[in-house]
Amino acid sequence: MSSEFKSFDRVAHVYDETRGLPPEVEREVGANLAALVRTIAPAARVLEVGAGTGRVAVPLAAEGVRVAAADISPKMLSLLRTKSDVVDVLLAEATHLPFRARSFDVVLFVHILHLVPDAAAAVRAALALLRPGGAIIQGGDDRAPGLRVQADYIIQRIVGEILGREIGTWDAHGEAQETCERVLAERGAALERVTLARWTGTQRADRMLERLARKDYSNSWKIPDEILGEVVARARPELEALYGGLEREAPYERSFSVTVGRL
């Protein structure tokens, strides 16, 4: 396994707590995604690359869709296996998928392309697996402007101030989305944006600080351990002011959307 790939073994035990969808939203995403893939092929076979603990693969399979799930994290896949015995699970990198050409009708990427060292190569590897008329589906939770995004900017600024330098792109989701769409457009794919679910979530400053201190989110992994305590301490008063209190439940609108690239 390449050291450039970000294995989520280190946060597998908190992944569902920090990234999981509410149960009713998970079911809605599964049902609407199943309906979508059946417009591509009535008996669609789907591969999810970077499936993790199965927050999408499991509800999709529960809708009767045949799903294979690939990931580089053994611990994440172990958790997926406890949730479903109908999802085919395998350990594999996004750019080295051990399947024959034209094995799937749909290849699905959910919040994974920003984590691989070469997103374009991952999309091209997926394209090689598609049957004629197949599709790439890429997306996940939308990152609309709001308190969470502002809080991320605060933390990023503080890290830069302490280090005296920038530490690179903090949120690469948008860049990965653009890369995927560019590669699909080069192959002549018809692109469509589809929202699968909308709901209202809540955020709290104290929870965000706890997760920052534990490095629960991948964007915090680039923060050197020796300055993490100082980052948390300096961020605390700013996040408290931003959220209107450390324990205040701040509501925000959430959605789960995908870009469909049909060939």
ABEGO torsion letter per residue (X at the ends): XBAABBBAAAAAAAAAAAABBBAAAAAAAAAAAAAAAAAABABBBBBBBGAEAGAAAAAAAAAGBBBBBBBABAAAAAAAAAABAABBBBBBBAABBBBBBGABABBBBBGAAAABABAAAAAAAAAAABBBGBBBBBEEBBBBBEAAAAAAAAAAAAAAAAAGBBAEBABAAAAAAAAAAAAAAAAGBBBBBBBABBBBBBBBAAAAAAAAAAGABAAAAABBAAAAAAAAAAAAAAAAAAAGEAABBBBBBBBBBBBBBBX
